[in-house]
Amino acid sequence: MKSLLIQGYEVVIGFETHAQLSTQSKIFSRAPTAFGAEPNTQACPVDLALPGTLPVMNIGAVERAIQLGLALGSHIAERSVFARKNYFYPDLPKGYQISQFEIPVVQGGEVSFFLGDEKKTVRLVRAHLEEDAGKSLHEDSALGGGGMSGIDLNRAGTPLLEIVTEPDMRSSAEAVAYAKELHKIVTWIGICDGNMQEGSFRCDANVSVRKPGEPLGTRREIKNLNSFKFMQQAIDFEVRWQIEQIEDGKAIEQATVLFNPDTGETRAMRTKEDAADYRYFPDPDLPPLVIGRDWVERVQSEMPELPRVMAQRFQTQYGLSEYDATQLTQSVALANYFEAATKACHQPKLVSNWLGGEVSRRLNQDEASIDACPVSPAQLGLLVSRIADNTLSNNAAKQVLDVLWTDGGEVDAIIEAKGLKQMNDTGALEKIVLDVIAANPKNVDEFKAGNAKALNALVGQIMKASGGKANPAQVNELLKAKLN
């Protein structure tokens, strides 16, 4: 695996991602999971760990785990076991978290994505089911401030899938690309809403550095990264900090750290625990989770077309490159838009180019997604048709798109009103070409002497004389024919 070295050091990154599952109730109780409720209004006796309560497995959480395993090409264990992960926090009512340790439900798999035009693959270790903890509130306005703290147990028992990678990433950019791809997959198949601000998709990055060829360095875990922007900033700072420490002759201590977006720095929160510190043991209140082949097959039959499968279909059906097909399947909405526009014009490559170019640029400027695109697929399809049939040049098409974007309207009416129709009359175009050749003998002589740039100057003069309406391909063809 080729690595980008920083000051002679190789960066090694692994990820642990907590995806909150989109069930209506919690993983072991019937309490609701809706976000934003008043503190402690969505915690039942099971979530509060009151004496005599017992957990009951949420079948919806299991089915979402199966979906993820199918989406990532993982092995889905026929038999998996729940364990108690023992640690004490005030927002953990039982004094332990119900999780999976030795036998997780989802094992192996991989996530592939593009970093620029280079394809990357990150291997997965596992994805296991577990319950979330509650939330500590410090100096919250509802508590009256003044150094007060409180505990909100609404989130306690919320179902999570923790998705763990091998340490396969070698830069912050690669880590962010991986996180975005995983985010796309879990939202695409509908097992998680992906809302990072609300904590539905939380990433922990394990970061270490080493000299090439040396054993893995000591890692520090950056907890709860809730935006892709902060993720890259946090990893970049942590890498620089670790290299500085090592260069100063100091040892890196394994630790859990937090990122402060205001300062752009990470700071140690506590010494990082190892598995032995949690004293895992099988949970006696929960029997093994048994998943039959027929259950997996039923879930598979109900799943949507996966992004990688759709991308392969786009390559076969529409003749697109793997890169273009992958970009068009970044979201269900974008893929649907592409297919609808292509149906309107039967020009898949041109539609792909316009979506990846002009449409994407305008959406980025507006900070909008394809769902909010003011130009419908049918309108873009007709615009592309007018390029394909030589009614419009690319530049003229951009002018039409500008009007559609800001004012709406009909493609053909805008072309007519702005006089943008491309000149395709060979006779009229030939006269302009001959006139320009006659008026520019110096450029003609330079071209014949081998100066290719002189041809561009003549083309520019022809386009100017035609008011920008000449067909550039025709201009080049006619001009070369006359000059030769």
Buried (B, 14 or more C-beta within 10 A) or exposed (E): EEBEEBEEBBBBBBBBBBBBBBBEBBBBBEBBBEBEEEBBEBBBEBBBBEEEBEBEBBEBBBBBBBBBBBBBBBEBBBEBBBBBBBEEEEBBBBEBBBBBBEBBBBBBBBBBBBBEEEEBEBEBBBBBBBBBBBBEBEEBEEBEEEEEEBBBBBBBBBBBBBBBBEBBBBBBBBBBBBBBBBBBBBBBBEBBBBEBEEBBBBBBBBBBBBEEEEEEBBBBBBBEBBEBEBBBBBBBBBBEBBBEBBEEEEEBEBBBBBBEEEEEBBEEEEEBEEEEEBEBEBBEEBEEBEBEEEBBEEBBEEBEEBBBEBBBBBBEEBEBEBBBBBBBBBBBEBBEBBBBBBEBBEBBBBBBBBBBEBBBEBBEEEEEEBEEBBBBBBBBBBBBBBBEEBBBBEEBBBBBBEBBBEEEEEBBEBBEEEEBBBBBEEEEBBEBBEEBBEEBEEBBEBBEEEEEEBBEBBBEBBBEBBEBBBBBEBBBBBBEEBBE
